[in-house]
Amino acid sequence: MPAPSASRSPAVNGSRTIEQEYLNSTLKLLPSVKEENPHLKQSVGNAIFMFVEKTKGSELAPKITGMLIDLTIPEIQHFLANYNEFIKKVNEAAHMLDQMQQQMTPGEAKE
C-alpha cells in the first residue's frame, strides 16, 4: 500500500493540521487492523471518534463512528490511510442518518 501523502498544499487555517493529526493517529493503528484482532472495532473507534466529532459534531459522532467501524476490513484500512476517503465516508454516513430521520414520521420516533 503506498504511503499516504499529507503534503499537497500549505496549511490553510489549520486544515492541513487536522489531516496530519488524523494520519498520525490512524497510521499507527493500521498494522493491527486485521480480522483476528478482537479489539479492532474499539481501537478504530477510539482513533477516529475525535475526528468525526470535529467534522459532524458531538450529537452525530457516536452514530457515525459506529457506522464506520462496521464497514469491511478493507474499507476501514482504506479510510484509515486516506483522510479524504475518511471525510467521504463520514459525509456518506451523515447523509444516510439524515435520510433516515426525514423518513421517520413523528409517530415512529420512539426511544
C-alpha positions as CSV (number, residue, x, y, z in Angstrom):
1,M,0.0,0.0,0.0
2,P,1.6,3.4,-1.0
3,A,2.3,5.8,1.8
4,P,-0.4,8.5,2.2
5,S,0.5,12.0,1.2
6,A,-0.2,14.8,3.6
7,S,2.0,17.4,2.0
8,R,-0.1,18.5,-1.0
9,S,-0.6,22.1,0.0
10,P,0.4,24.6,2.7
11,A,-1.8,24.8,5.8
12,V,-4.9,27.0,5.4
13,N,-6.4,27.9,8.7
14,G,-5.2,24.6,10.2
15,S,-6.9,22.3,7.7
16,R,-3.7,20.5,7.0
17,T,-3.0,20.2,10.7
18,I,-6.3,18.2,11.1
19,E,-5.3,15.9,8.3
20,Q,-1.8,15.4,9.7
21,E,-3.3,14.7,13.2
22,Y,-5.7,12.2,11.7
23,L,-2.9,10.4,9.8
24,N,-0.6,10.4,12.8
25,S,-3.3,8.8,14.8
26,T,-4.6,6.3,12.3
27,L,-1.4,5.1,10.6
28,K,-0.1,3.8,13.9
29,L,-3.2,1.7,14.1
30,L,-3.2,0.4,10.5
31,P,-1.0,-2.7,11.0
32,S,-3.3,-4.0,13.7
33,V,-6.5,-3.7,11.5
34,K,-7.0,-7.4,10.9
35,E,-9.9,-9.7,11.2
36,E,-8.2,-11.7,14.0
37,N,-7.8,-8.6,16.2
38,P,-10.5,-8.9,18.9
39,H,-10.2,-5.2,19.8
40,L,-10.5,-4.0,16.2
41,K,-13.7,-2.0,16.5
42,Q,-12.8,-0.4,19.8
43,S,-9.4,0.6,18.6
44,V,-10.6,2.1,15.3
45,G,-13.5,3.8,17.1
46,N,-11.1,5.4,19.6
47,A,-8.8,6.5,16.9
48,I,-11.5,8.2,14.7
49,F,-14.1,9.5,17.2
50,M,-12.5,12.9,17.8
51,F,-12.2,13.5,14.0
52,V,-15.8,12.5,13.4
53,E,-16.8,14.8,16.2
54,K,-14.8,17.7,14.8
55,T,-16.4,17.1,11.4
56,K,-20.1,16.4,12.3
57,G,-20.5,17.5,15.9
58,S,-20.9,15.6,19.2
59,E,-24.5,14.6,18.6
60,L,-23.8,12.6,15.4
61,A,-20.3,11.4,16.3
62,P,-21.2,8.2,18.2
63,K,-23.6,7.1,15.5
64,I,-21.3,7.8,12.6
65,T,-18.3,6.3,14.4
66,G,-20.4,3.1,14.9
67,M,-21.4,3.0,11.2
68,L,-17.7,3.4,10.1
69,I,-16.4,0.6,12.4
70,D,-19.0,-1.8,11.0
71,L,-17.5,-1.5,7.5
72,T,-15.4,-4.2,6.0
73,I,-11.8,-4.6,7.0
74,P,-10.5,-3.3,3.5
75,E,-12.8,-0.3,3.7
76,I,-11.6,0.5,7.2
77,Q,-8.0,0.1,6.1
78,H,-8.6,2.4,3.2
79,F,-10.2,5.3,5.2
80,L,-7.6,5.0,8.0
81,A,-4.8,5.5,5.4
82,N,-6.6,8.3,3.4
83,Y,-8.0,11.4,5.1
84,N,-10.1,12.3,2.0
85,E,-11.7,8.8,2.0
86,F,-12.4,9.2,5.7
87,I,-14.2,12.5,5.2
88,K,-16.1,10.9,2.3
89,K,-17.3,8.0,4.5
90,V,-18.2,10.4,7.3
91,N,-20.3,12.5,4.9
92,E,-22.0,9.4,3.5
93,A,-22.9,8.2,6.9
94,A,-24.3,11.6,7.9
95,H,-26.3,11.7,4.7
96,M,-27.8,8.2,5.5
97,L,-28.7,9.3,9.0
98,D,-30.3,12.5,7.6
99,Q,-32.3,10.4,5.1
100,M,-33.5,8.0,7.9
101,Q,-34.5,11.0,10.0
102,Q,-36.5,12.5,7.2
103,Q,-38.3,9.2,6.5
104,M,-39.5,8.9,10.1
105,T,-42.9,10.2,11.0
106,P,-43.5,11.7,14.4
107,G,-45.4,8.5,15.4
108,E,-42.4,6.3,14.6
109,A,-39.9,8.1,16.7
110,K,-40.0,6.1,19.9
111,E,-36.9,5.7,22.2
